[in-house]
Amino acid sequence: MDITNYIDLLLDTALKEDIRTGDITSEACIPEDAILTGRFIAKQAGILAGLPFLSLLFKKIDPRIEVQLLVSEGSYQKAGTVIAKVFGPARGIFSGERVALNLLQHASGVATLTNQYVRKVSGFDCSILDTRKTLPGLRALEKYAVTVGGGVNHRFGLDDRLIIKRNHLAFVGTTTPHPIREAVLRVKNHRPDLPIEIEIQDIDQLAEALDTEAETIMLCRMPPHEIKKCVHFIRKTDKKVFIESLGTITLETIQAYAETGVDGISLGSLTLSSHALDIAMRLASSE
């Protein structure tokens, strides 16, 4: 998915939200012809994300503002590192400071947390996947940050993958004793071009799920010992499916889930529970 258009829209929305009719304090205090250099400094160690969007952001405010990136996107930087510089009209730099920091801090926080999970499962053939548990309007940025941190994007929206969840099965189950089979038949007839994923709650549903055209089976809220049984059961068959785990999984427990042999682990916490990385912008006179 090309997120450029989504980021462009996000920046327009953020600037409109913050600047509104004008940066009246800067207009009052800063001469129109004043030129400044701003330095973005990481005050906390972590994975940097969102740096490529800085130039686009400041160009929207004033095309004369120039941005120089001093570190690579996705790199780990220690506290105190100057990560970027911005040079140009002072009023524009002041006006864009908060939006720029909000973007960098949030994206870097998501990337840093994602990378912590990725490193926890290193050595296992297991991907760290995100979910749709994102802040409204920020999905493109957050999912981008997940990839910067080494994670893998799951579906972006409800139209790019057929995922049959327990609520779907509960509804379909009111009219048939075989809800998994019936639900797969319905979604396959509706959109035969898209992959199908089934969410199951226990091993008793596994045989029926495997007897369908599903390409992914999500083992939802099962403890590691049950997941391991399911993985063993699936591997004994000739069915080639992606095995995914989802549930209340933390940094302390994720290795136990990776050890079960699943292909991927979905984590809503990557985007819902990340903390903004502490980044500041310090202003200096023109260089």
VEXBA-360794 format. One record per residue (C-alpha): z, x, y; residue number from 1. Coordinates in Angstrom, 1 decimal, always signed. Layout:
<pz:Z	px:X	py:Y	k:NUM>
...
! end
This chain:
<pz:+0.0	px:+0.0	py:+0.0	k:1>
<pz:-1.0	px:+1.3	py:+3.4	k:2>
<pz:+2.1	px:+0.8	py:+5.6	k:3>
<pz:+0.5	px:+2.0	py:+8.9	k:4>
<pz:-0.1	px:-1.5	py:+10.2	k:5>
<pz:+3.4	px:-2.6	py:+9.2	k:6>
<pz:+5.0	px:+0.4	py:+11.0	k:7>
<pz:+2.9	px:-0.2	py:+14.1	k:8>
<pz:+4.1	px:-3.8	py:+14.2	k:9>
<pz:+7.7	px:-2.7	py:+13.7	k:10>
<pz:+7.5	px:-0.2	py:+16.6	k:11>
<pz:+6.0	px:-2.8	py:+18.9	k:12>
<pz:+8.8	px:-5.3	py:+17.9	k:13>
<pz:+11.5	px:-2.7	py:+18.3	k:14>
<pz:+10.3	px:-1.6	py:+21.8	k:15>
<pz:+9.9	px:-5.1	py:+23.0	k:16>
<pz:+13.4	px:-6.0	py:+21.7	k:17>
<pz:+15.0	px:-3.0	py:+23.4	k:18>
<pz:+13.1	px:-2.4	py:+26.6	k:19>
<pz:+12.3	px:-6.1	py:+27.4	k:20>
<pz:+11.3	px:-6.3	py:+31.1	k:21>
<pz:+12.1	px:-2.6	py:+31.8	k:22>
<pz:+14.6	px:+0.2	py:+31.5	k:23>
<pz:+16.2	px:-0.7	py:+34.8	k:24>
<pz:+18.9	px:+2.0	py:+34.7	k:25>
<pz:+16.4	px:+4.8	py:+34.1	k:26>
<pz:+14.2	px:+3.4	py:+36.8	k:27>
<pz:+17.1	px:+3.5	py:+39.2	k:28>
<pz:+18.4	px:+7.0	py:+38.3	k:29>
<pz:+15.4	px:+9.0	py:+37.2	k:30>
<pz:+12.5	px:+10.0	py:+39.6	k:31>
<pz:+9.2	px:+8.7	py:+38.5	k:32>
<pz:+7.7	px:+12.3	py:+38.3	k:33>
<pz:+10.7	px:+13.9	py:+36.4	k:34>
<pz:+9.7	px:+15.8	py:+33.3	k:35>
<pz:+12.2	px:+16.5	py:+30.4	k:36>
<pz:+12.4	px:+18.0	py:+26.9	k:37>
<pz:+14.4	px:+16.2	py:+24.3	k:38>
<pz:+15.6	px:+17.7	py:+21.1	k:39>
<pz:+16.3	px:+15.7	py:+18.0	k:40>
<pz:+19.3	px:+17.3	py:+16.2	k:41>
<pz:+20.6	px:+16.4	py:+12.7	k:42>
<pz:+24.3	px:+16.1	py:+13.1	k:43>
<pz:+24.7	px:+15.4	py:+9.4	k:44>
<pz:+23.0	px:+17.1	py:+6.4	k:45>
<pz:+20.4	px:+15.0	py:+4.5	k:46>
<pz:+16.8	px:+14.1	py:+3.7	k:47>
<pz:+14.7	px:+13.5	py:+6.8	k:48>
<pz:+12.4	px:+10.5	py:+6.9	k:49>
<pz:+10.4	px:+8.8	py:+9.7	k:50>
<pz:+9.4	px:+11.9	py:+11.6	k:51>
<pz:+5.6	px:+11.2	py:+11.5	k:52>
<pz:+6.3	px:+7.9	py:+13.4	k:53>
<pz:+7.9	px:+9.6	py:+16.4	k:54>
<pz:+4.6	px:+10.5	py:+18.1	k:55>
<pz:+3.2	px:+6.9	py:+17.6	k:56>
<pz:+6.4	px:+5.5	py:+19.1	k:57>
<pz:+6.5	px:+7.6	py:+22.2	k:58>
<pz:+2.7	px:+7.2	py:+22.8	k:59>
<pz:+3.3	px:+3.5	py:+23.0	k:60>
<pz:+5.7	px:+4.1	py:+25.9	k:61>
<pz:+3.8	px:+6.7	py:+27.7	k:62>
<pz:+0.6	px:+8.5	py:+26.3	k:63>
<pz:+1.7	px:+11.7	py:+28.2	k:64>
<pz:+4.7	px:+12.2	py:+26.0	k:65>
<pz:+4.2	px:+14.9	py:+23.3	k:66>
<pz:+6.2	px:+15.2	py:+20.1	k:67>
<pz:+6.6	px:+18.5	py:+18.1	k:68>
<pz:+8.0	px:+18.2	py:+14.6	k:69>
<pz:+10.0	px:+21.3	py:+13.6	k:70>
<pz:+10.7	px:+20.4	py:+10.0	k:71>
<pz:+8.8	px:+18.8	py:+7.2	k:72>
<pz:+9.1	px:+15.1	py:+6.3	k:73>
<pz:+11.3	px:+14.7	py:+3.2	k:74>
<pz:+12.9	px:+18.1	py:+3.7	k:75>
<pz:+16.7	px:+18.5	py:+3.3	k:76>
<pz:+18.2	px:+19.9	py:+6.5	k:77>
<pz:+21.7	px:+21.1	py:+7.3	k:78>
<pz:+23.8	px:+19.7	py:+10.1	k:79>
<pz:+22.9	px:+21.3	py:+13.5	k:80>
<pz:+19.2	px:+21.7	py:+12.7	k:81>
<pz:+16.8	px:+20.9	py:+15.5	k:82>
<pz:+14.3	px:+18.7	py:+13.7	k:83>
<pz:+11.9	px:+17.7	py:+16.5	k:84>
<pz:+11.2	px:+18.1	py:+20.2	k:85>
<pz:+9.8	px:+15.6	py:+22.7	k:86>
<pz:+8.3	px:+16.6	py:+26.0	k:87>
<pz:+7.0	px:+14.5	py:+29.0	k:88>
<pz:+7.9	px:+12.0	py:+31.6	k:89>
<pz:+11.7	px:+11.6	py:+31.6	k:90>
<pz:+11.7	px:+7.8	py:+32.1	k:91>
<pz:+9.6	px:+7.3	py:+29.0	k:92>
<pz:+11.8	px:+9.6	py:+26.9	k:93>
<pz:+14.9	px:+7.8	py:+28.0	k:94>
<pz:+13.4	px:+4.5	py:+27.2	k:95>
<pz:+12.3	px:+5.5	py:+23.7	k:96>
<pz:+15.5	px:+7.4	py:+22.7	k:97>
<pz:+17.4	px:+4.5	py:+21.1	k:98>
<pz:+14.5	px:+3.1	py:+19.1	k:99>
<pz:+13.5	px:+6.6	py:+17.9	k:100>
<pz:+17.0	px:+7.3	py:+16.8	k:101>
<pz:+17.4	px:+3.9	py:+15.1	k:102>
<pz:+14.2	px:+4.6	py:+13.1	k:103>
<pz:+15.0	px:+8.1	py:+12.1	k:104>
<pz:+18.7	px:+7.5	py:+11.3	k:105>
<pz:+17.9	px:+4.4	py:+9.1	k:106>
<pz:+14.9	px:+5.9	py:+7.3	k:107>
<pz:+16.7	px:+9.2	py:+6.7	k:108>
<pz:+19.8	px:+7.3	py:+5.4	k:109>
<pz:+17.7	px:+5.5	py:+2.8	k:110>
<pz:+15.8	px:+8.6	py:+1.8	k:111>
<pz:+19.1	px:+10.6	py:+1.5	k:112>
<pz:+20.8	px:+8.0	py:-0.8	k:113>
<pz:+17.6	px:+7.6	py:-2.9	k:114>
<pz:+17.5	px:+11.3	py:-3.4	k:115>
<pz:+21.1	px:+11.4	py:-4.6	k:116>
<pz:+20.2	px:+8.9	py:-7.3	k:117>
<pz:+17.0	px:+10.8	py:-8.2	k:118>
<pz:+18.9	px:+14.0	py:-8.6	k:119>
<pz:+21.5	px:+12.2	py:-10.8	k:120>
<pz:+18.7	px:+11.3	py:-13.4	k:121>
<pz:+16.9	px:+14.6	py:-13.2	k:122>
<pz:+16.2	px:+15.7	py:-16.7	k:123>
<pz:+15.5	px:+12.2	py:-17.9	k:124>
<pz:+12.1	px:+10.5	py:-17.9	k:125>
<pz:+13.4	px:+7.8	py:-15.7	k:126>
<pz:+12.2	px:+6.5	py:-12.3	k:127>
<pz:+14.4	px:+5.3	py:-9.5	k:128>
<pz:+12.9	px:+2.0	py:-8.3	k:129>
<pz:+13.6	px:+0.0	py:-5.2	k:130>
<pz:+13.8	px:-3.8	py:-4.9	k:131>
<pz:+13.0	px:-6.6	py:-2.3	k:132>
<pz:+16.6	px:-6.4	py:-1.1	k:133>
<pz:+15.6	px:-5.1	py:+2.3	k:134>
<pz:+16.5	px:-6.0	py:+5.9	k:135>
<pz:+14.1	px:-8.6	py:+7.3	k:136>
<pz:+11.3	px:-6.9	py:+9.1	k:137>
<pz:+12.2	px:-3.4	py:+7.9	k:138>
<pz:+10.7	px:-3.5	py:+4.3	k:139>
<pz:+7.8	px:-1.2	py:+5.0	k:140>
<pz:+10.0	px:+1.4	py:+6.6	k:141>
<pz:+12.7	px:+1.2	py:+4.0	k:142>
<pz:+10.3	px:+1.3	py:+1.1	k:143>
<pz:+8.5	px:+4.2	py:+2.7	k:144>
<pz:+11.9	px:+6.0	py:+3.0	k:145>
<pz:+12.5	px:+5.4	py:-0.7	k:146>
<pz:+9.4	px:+7.3	py:-1.6	k:147>
<pz:+10.3	px:+10.2	py:+0.8	k:148>
<pz:+13.6	px:+10.4	py:-1.1	k:149>
<pz:+11.8	px:+10.7	py:-4.5	k:150>
<pz:+12.0	px:+7.0	py:-5.5	k:151>
<pz:+9.3	px:+4.7	py:-6.6	k:152>
<pz:+8.3	px:+1.4	py:-5.0	k:153>
<pz:+8.5	px:-1.8	py:-7.0	k:154>
<pz:+6.7	px:-4.8	py:-5.6	k:155>
<pz:+6.4	px:-5.2	py:-1.9	k:156>
<pz:+6.2	px:-9.0	py:-1.9	k:157>
<pz:+6.0	px:-12.0	py:-4.1	k:158>
<pz:+2.2	px:-11.8	py:-4.4	k:159>
<pz:+1.6	px:-8.4	py:-5.9	k:160>
<pz:+3.3	px:-8.7	py:-9.3	k:161>
<pz:+4.3	px:-11.6	py:-11.6	k:162>
<pz:+8.1	px:-11.3	py:-12.3	k:163>
<pz:+9.6	px:-14.0	py:-14.4	k:164>
<pz:+13.3	px:-14.0	py:-13.5	k:165>
<pz:+16.2	px:-15.9	py:-15.1	k:166>
<pz:+15.9	px:-18.8	py:-12.6	k:167>
<pz:+12.3	px:-19.3	py:-13.5	k:168>
<pz:+13.3	px:-19.3	py:-17.2	k:169>
<pz:+16.2	px:-21.7	py:-16.6	k:170>
<pz:+13.7	px:-24.2	py:-14.9	k:171>
<pz:+11.0	px:-23.8	py:-17.5	k:172>
<pz:+13.7	px:-24.1	py:-20.2	k:173>
<pz:+14.4	px:-27.7	py:-19.2	k:174>
<pz:+11.2	px:-28.8	py:-20.9	k:175>
<pz:+10.7	px:-26.3	py:-23.7	k:176>
<pz:+12.7	px:-24.5	py:-26.3	k:177>
<pz:+10.7	px:-21.3	py:-25.7	k:178>
<pz:+10.9	px:-20.7	py:-22.0	k:179>
<pz:+9.8	px:-17.1	py:-22.0	k:180>
<pz:+6.6	px:-17.8	py:-24.0	k:181>
<pz:+5.9	px:-20.8	py:-21.8	k:182>
<pz:+6.5	px:-19.0	py:-18.5	k:183>
<pz:+4.3	px:-16.1	py:-19.5	k:184>
<pz:+1.5	px:-18.6	py:-20.4	k:185>
<pz:+1.9	px:-20.3	py:-17.0	k:186>
<pz:+1.8	px:-17.1	py:-14.9	k:187>
<pz:-1.1	px:-15.7	py:-17.0	k:188>
<pz:-3.1	px:-18.8	py:-16.4	k:189>
<pz:-2.3	px:-18.7	py:-12.7	k:190>
<pz:-3.0	px:-15.1	py:-12.0	k:191>
<pz:-4.6	px:-13.3	py:-15.0	k:192>
<pz:-5.3	px:-10.2	py:-12.8	k:193>
<pz:-1.7	px:-9.3	py:-12.2	k:194>
<pz:+0.8	px:-7.5	py:-14.4	k:195>
<pz:+3.7	px:-9.5	py:-15.9	k:196>
<pz:+7.4	px:-8.6	py:-16.0	k:197>
<pz:+10.1	px:-10.5	py:-17.7	k:198>
<pz:+13.8	px:-10.4	py:-16.9	k:199>
<pz:+16.1	px:-10.9	py:-19.9	k:200>
<pz:+19.8	px:-11.2	py:-20.0	k:201>
<pz:+20.6	px:-10.2	py:-23.6	k:202>
<pz:+19.1	px:-8.8	py:-26.8	k:203>
<pz:+18.6	px:-12.3	py:-28.2	k:204>
<pz:+15.8	px:-12.9	py:-25.8	k:205>
<pz:+14.1	px:-9.6	py:-26.6	k:206>
<pz:+12.0	px:-10.7	py:-29.6	k:207>
<pz:+10.5	px:-13.6	py:-27.7	k:208>
<pz:+9.7	px:-11.4	py:-24.7	k:209>
<pz:+8.0	px:-8.8	py:-26.9	k:210>
<pz:+5.8	px:-11.5	py:-28.4	k:211>
<pz:+4.0	px:-12.0	py:-25.1	k:212>
<pz:+1.6	px:-10.2	py:-22.8	k:213>
<pz:+4.3	px:-8.8	py:-20.6	k:214>
<pz:+3.8	px:-5.2	py:-19.5	k:215>
<pz:+7.4	px:-4.7	py:-18.3	k:216>
<pz:+10.7	px:-5.9	py:-19.7	k:217>
<pz:+13.7	px:-5.9	py:-17.3	k:218>
<pz:+17.1	px:-5.6	py:-19.0	k:219>
<pz:+19.3	px:-7.3	py:-16.4	k:220>
<pz:+23.0	px:-6.7	py:-16.1	k:221>
<pz:+23.5	px:-5.3	py:-19.5	k:222>
<pz:+26.0	px:-2.5	py:-20.2	k:223>
<pz:+24.5	px:+0.8	py:-21.4	k:224>
<pz:+25.4	px:+0.3	py:-25.1	k:225>
<pz:+23.4	px:-3.0	py:-25.1	k:226>
<pz:+20.5	px:-1.5	py:-23.2	k:227>
<pz:+20.4	px:+1.3	py:-25.7	k:228>
<pz:+20.1	px:-1.2	py:-28.6	k:229>
<pz:+17.3	px:-3.0	py:-26.8	k:230>
<pz:+15.4	px:+0.3	py:-26.1	k:231>
<pz:+15.7	px:+1.3	py:-29.7	k:232>
<pz:+14.4	px:-2.1	py:-30.8	k:233>
<pz:+11.4	px:-1.9	py:-28.5	k:234>
<pz:+10.6	px:+1.7	py:-29.4	k:235>
<pz:+10.4	px:+0.7	py:-33.1	k:236>
<pz:+7.6	px:-1.7	py:-32.4	k:237>
<pz:+4.0	px:-0.9	py:-31.4	k:238>
<pz:+4.5	px:-2.7	py:-28.1	k:239>
<pz:+3.8	px:-0.5	py:-25.2	k:240>
<pz:+6.0	px:-1.8	py:-22.4	k:241>
<pz:+7.7	px:-0.3	py:-19.4	k:242>
<pz:+11.5	px:-0.8	py:-19.9	k:243>
<pz:+13.5	px:-1.3	py:-16.7	k:244>
<pz:+17.2	px:-1.7	py:-16.1	k:245>
<pz:+18.8	px:-3.7	py:-13.3	k:246>
<pz:+22.4	px:-4.4	py:-12.4	k:247>
<pz:+25.5	px:-3.2	py:-10.7	k:248>
<pz:+24.7	px:+0.5	py:-11.1	k:249>
<pz:+26.3	px:+3.2	py:-9.0	k:250>
<pz:+26.0	px:+7.0	py:-8.5	k:251>
<pz:+28.9	px:+7.4	py:-10.9	k:252>
<pz:+27.4	px:+5.3	py:-13.6	k:253>
<pz:+23.6	px:+5.8	py:-13.3	k:254>
<pz:+23.4	px:+8.7	py:-15.7	k:255>
<pz:+24.8	px:+6.6	py:-18.5	k:256>
<pz:+22.0	px:+4.1	py:-17.9	k:257>
<pz:+19.3	px:+6.9	py:-17.8	k:258>
<pz:+20.7	px:+8.2	py:-21.1	k:259>
<pz:+19.7	px:+4.9	py:-22.8	k:260>
<pz:+16.1	px:+5.8	py:-22.6	k:261>
<pz:+14.8	px:+3.3	py:-20.1	k:262>
<pz:+11.7	px:+4.1	py:-18.1	k:263>
<pz:+13.1	px:+3.0	py:-14.8	k:264>
<pz:+16.2	px:+1.8	py:-13.0	k:265>
<pz:+16.0	px:-0.7	py:-10.1	k:266>
<pz:+18.6	px:-0.4	py:-7.4	k:267>
<pz:+19.0	px:-2.8	py:-4.5	k:268>
<pz:+21.6	px:-0.4	py:-3.1	k:269>
<pz:+18.9	px:+2.1	py:-2.0	k:270>
<pz:+18.1	px:-0.2	py:+0.9	k:271>
<pz:+21.2	px:-2.4	py:+1.2	k:272>
<pz:+24.0	px:+0.1	py:+0.9	k:273>
<pz:+22.5	px:+3.2	py:+2.6	k:274>
<pz:+24.3	px:+4.7	py:+5.6	k:275>
<pz:+22.4	px:+5.9	py:+8.6	k:276>
<pz:+22.1	px:+9.6	py:+8.8	k:277>
<pz:+23.8	px:+10.9	py:+12.0	k:278>
<pz:+21.0	px:+12.2	py:+14.3	k:279>
<pz:+21.2	px:+12.7	py:+18.1	k:280>
<pz:+18.8	px:+13.5	py:+20.9	k:281>
<pz:+19.9	px:+16.0	py:+23.5	k:282>
<pz:+18.0	px:+16.2	py:+26.8	k:283>
<pz:+17.2	px:+19.3	py:+28.8	k:284>
<pz:+15.3	px:+20.1	py:+31.9	k:285>
<pz:+11.6	px:+20.8	py:+31.7	k:286>
<pz:+10.6	px:+24.0	py:+29.7	k:287>
! end
